[in-house]
Amino acid sequence: MKTIYFDNAATTRVDDEVLKEMFIYFKKEYANASSMHFKGKKAKEAIEKAREIIANSINATKEEIIFTSGGTESNNLALKGLFFSNYPEKNHIITTKIEHDCIMNTCKWLESQGAKITYLDVDEEGFVNLKQLEDSINEKTIVVSVIHGNNEIGTIQDLEKIGEVCKRKNVYFHTDACQSYTKTKINVEEQNLSLVTLNAHKIYGPKGVGALYIKKGILLTPLMHGGGHEKGIRSGTENVPGIVGFGKAVEISMKRKHDEEIKKIEKLRDLIINGLNKNIKNIKINGVKDLSKRLCNNIDVSFKNIEGESIAMLLEKKGICVSTGSACASHSLKTSHVLKALNLTPLEANSTIRITLSKYNTKEEVEYFLKVIPKVVEKLRKMSPFS
């Protein structure tokens, strides 16, 4: 049975070109990038090349890019690093009710350390209210942290407008761009971004590597102390193959071919949305209705009166992999905090699956999914005590 992988917001397949580039730094150029001999210098040069590629992709300088182990570490470093470098003079952080779990849990922990956190509401499509944001900023505010492309519902926030508010109010602006990076525009100057979280494994790169853009002049208290790697902000032996793979994945995304791939993914997304609306009654596509403001690969859909987990299990028997929410929270039976923030009822939220696409998915796979899903829903609705 063929496997159809529709869970690309959780992770993507590594591109063959990326694997080829990385292999060199596992087998041939395997030296520690901190070593002073010529082999170490070659590894260091490879890291700096990747740093420059990533910096150029967001209109930053390479000195403003710090490598980490991934999005979770970058988000922790951004918020904890800013808090401890500004506390106690400033102790207020503003975020939203639809952030990734690593932001939500970082903020909860920071509250135990003396932080005051404001969690902004969103509308039924997942957008931040700019008036509420502006009214929430005070003299103690350090940073506003707003996810760019939401990992569950695909809504893309208007970073330019949020950045304008932060600039006018003279506070830092951080965004978690793990899902949106390379899929839509990120320009740190035009969007007034102070810190940006990035990672590799959502863009056909390896797991276990990410980056944090830190605008020149911003001071962060490090989370880890050691040999002073990454300007002393993130100590630890550099993951040279991972960083090289990250850089290669970004390099591939900056080519013209990538734009064509994005358009192809958008067409597949729209085909799924139209097919679901046409063939299945009583469903709700969660998130933004204007598809130009939605991540190109995201469909989040609620089916009335049946469990999302049951849908996912029956689809898996047909060889189709989807998720019931964020992969980082899919083990939990709790109602998604993102869907709750959109005012979905617990029954609606728990009847939701997330379908996320990649450049490797095909029209044939989508057509097979659209053939299977109505039968799965019909079967479960017949069994449901709520139908």
N, C-alpha and C positions, 0 to 999 in steps of 0.2 A: 504494500500500500504506500502510495506517495505521501510524503509529508508536506503540508502547506503551512509555512511559518508566517503568521500574522501577529506577531508579538514584538515588533521591531522597536517599540518605545522602551521595552525592557533591555534589549540589546540587539545588535546587528551582527550579521556574518562579517568576518574580516575580509576585506578586499584582497584578491590574489596579489595585486601589486604591492600592497602593504606588507603582506606576509613575506614576499620575496625580499623586500628592503630590510625587514626586521631580521631575517635569517642570517644575514651577514654579521650582525652584531651579537648573535648567539654563538656563532661558530668561528668566525675569523677575527673580527674586530671586537673582542669580548672584554677588553681591558676596562678597569675602573676609570671613570672620567676624571677622577680627582688625582690620579697618578701622574707624576711629572714626566715619565718617559714618553717616547714617541707613540707607543700604542695608546697610552692614556690620552695623549693630545688628540689623536684621531677620534676617539670616543667623544671627547669634549667638543670637537668641531662638529660632529654629527648632532649633538644636543643643541648647539648654538644655531645650526642651520634650521632645525625644527622650530626653535624659539622664534626665529625671524619669520618663518613662513606663517606661524600662528599669529604673531603680532601684526603682520601685514594684512591678514584676513579680517582684522577688526579695526584697522587704522590706528594701531598702537605702535610703540617702539619696543624693540626686543628686551630692553632693560625693564619693561613693565610686566613681563610675563614670568610667573613663578610656576614650576612644575610640581604637581602633587600626585597622590595616588588615585584621584578621581573627583567626581562632583561632590560627594559627601564631605571629603576632607576640605575641598576648596570652600564650600559653604560654611563649614565650621570655622575655618581659618579667617574668612572674611568677617563674620559676625563676632566671634569670640576675640579675634585679634583687634578689631576696632573697639569693642567694649572695654577690654582691659587696658588699652592704650589711652582711653579717654576718661575712664572711671577714676575718681568719683565726680569730677567736674560735670561730666555728661553721662547719663545712664539710660537714655530713652531710645528704643528701637521701634520702628514702624515696619510692619510686614502685612501680609494678607491672610485670609482664612483658607486660601487654596494653594498654599505653598507645598513643596515636596516635604515628605516626612523629616528629612534631615534638617531643614530650616525650622520646622515646627518644634522638633525635639531640642534643637539647639536653643531656641528662644525659651522653651520651658525650663531648661537647665539654667540659662542665664538669669531667669527670674529668681532662682534660688541663690544667685550670687549678687543680687541687688539691682538687677535690670528691671526697668518698667517697659512692658511690651504693649503696643497697640496693634490689634489685629483688624485690619480693614475689611469691611464688607465688600462683596461683589454683587453685581446684578445677576439676573437669571441666565445671562450668557457668559458670565465669568469675568466681566470687566470691572476694574477698580473705579470708584467714584473719586474724581479728581478734587472735588470740593471737600469731601471728607478727608482726603489725604492732606490737603493744604491746612485745613482746620486742626488736624492732629499734630502738626509740627509745632514744637515749642523750643524754648531756649536750651532745654536739656537733650534735645534730639541729636543723636549721632548719625544715624543712617536710616534710609528707607530701602527695604529689600523687597523687590517684587519679581516674581518668576516671569520670564519672558513668554515662552510657549508652554502652556500647562501640560504636564505629563499625562493627565487623565482625560481632559476634555478638549485639549488642542487649541484653546483660545490664546491668541497672540496679543499681548498688551501693547499699547502705544507708548513705546519707550521715550519717544521725542517729547510727548506732552508731560509724562511723569518727570522726565529729566528737566524740563523747563521749570516745573514747580520746585524741584529740589535745588536747582541753581538759584532761583529767586529767593528761596528760604535759607540758602547757604548750608545745606546738609549733604552728606555723602549719599550716593545712589548706587546700590548694588543690585545686580540681576543674576538669577540662576538661568543660564542660557543653554543648559545641557541638551534640551530637546530641540531648541530652535536653531542652534549653531549650524551653519552651512545651509540651512533650509530657508532662512529669511535673513534680512539685512541686520547686521550689527556693526555700528560705527561709533566707537567710544567718544569721539569728538562731537559728532552731530547729535548724539543722544545724551550727551552730558553724563556719561557713565564713569563712576569712580572705581568700581570693582565689578568684574564679570567672571562668573564661574563657567568653565568649559570642561568637557571630557571627550574621550576618544571613542568609547565603545558604542555610542549612539550614531556614529558617523562612519562606520565600517573600519574602525581602528580597533586596537586591542583593549581588553579590560585592564583595570588596575593602573590607569594613567589619566591624569587630568591636568588642568592649569587654572591659575587665578591671575586675571589681569588686575594689577594694582596701579592706579594712576600715580605718576611720579609725585613725590612729596607726601604721600599718605603713609603713616606709620602704623604698623601692626605688631602686636605682641605675639611672638611665635608660640605655636602649640607644642612644638618639639624642640629640644635642644641637643646639640651634638657637635658635629664637625664644621658647622657653618656653611653647609651647602645652600645653594639658591639664595645667596646674599644673607645667609643667616636666618632667613624667614622660614625655611623648610629644610631642616637638616635631615640627612639620610642619604646613603649611596644612591646615585641616580639610576633609575630604571632605563638604561640606554636603549635597549631594543624597543621598549614601550614608547619612549619619547620619539624615537625615530619613526615608529609606526604611526604615531599621532600626527607627526609632521607630514608624513606621506599621505595620510588620509585627507588632511586639510589641503595639501597641494592638489590632489585629485579633484577635490570639490571646487577649486578655483578655476578649473578648466571649463570651456564652453559646453563640453559634453554633459557636465553636471547640470546645467540649466535645462537641458533636454530631459534628463532623468527626473528632475523635479516636476516638470510638466507631465511626464508619463505617470508619475506617482499620483499627482493631482487628478488625472483622468480616471485612474483606478479607484481612488477615494470617492470621486463623484459617482462613478458607476455603482459602487457599493451602496452609497447613500440613496441614490435613486431607486436601485433595485429593492432595498429594504422597504422604502416608503411605498413602493408600488405593490409589492407582493405580500406584505405582512401588515395586518391591522393593529391598531392600538400600540404603536411604538413611539418613542420619543428620542430624537437625536439630541444629545446633550451638548451644551456649549454654544458657540457662536453660529448664527444662521448664515451670515455673510461669509462664504467659504474662502474669500480672499484674506480674511482675518483669522483663518484657522490653519493649523499646521497641515502641510500638504499630505501627511501620511496618516492622519488621525480620524477615526470614527468611534464615537462613544455612544452607545445606544441602549435604552432601557426598554424591556419587553414587559408589558403589564402582567402581573399575577404569576410569574414564574421566576425561579431563582437563576441568577447569572451563573452560579457555579454549576448548576445542572446543565445549562446550555453549553458551557465550556467543556464539560465532561463528555457530552454526547458528540460535540464537534470533534473532540480529540479521538473518539472511536472511529471517526471518518477521516482521520489524519490531518485535521485542521487545528492549529495551535493559536488560541487567542487568550486574553487575560480577563479577569474580572475587575481590574483596576491597576493601580501602580504595582509593578513587580515587587517593590520594596515593602508593600503592605498587603500583598495578595494572600499571605499566610494567615492574616487576621480576619476574624469573622465580624469585626466591627464595621458599621456603616462608614463608607468613604467620607472623610471630612470635606473633600472637594464637592461631592454631590450634595452633601448636607448644606454647604454654603450657598448652593444654587437653589435651595428650598425644595429639593426633592424629598418625598416622604421616604421613610426607611424601606417600605415595600418597593418603591420605584428604584431607589438606589441599589437595593440588593438584587434587582432584576436586570442589572447592567453588565454588558460585556464591552471590552475595549478591543478594537481591531486596528492594528497599526502596520503600515506597509513599508517596503523598502524598494530599492532599485532592482532587486532580484525577483520581485513578485511579477506575475504575468496576468494578462487578461484571462487566460484559460483557468488560472487558479481562482480568480475572482468569480468567473462564471460558475465554476464548480461550487464554490462557497454559496453563491446565491441560489443554486439549485438545492443544496442541502439544508440551509438554515430554515426555510419555511416549514419543512417536514419536522425538524427538531422542535421548533416552537409549537407547532400544532400538536405534536405528541405530548409535550410537557403541559400544555394548557388543558388538554383532556384529563390529565392526571392531577392538575392543581385543584386544591380545595377552594381557592380564591376565584376560580373562573366561573 
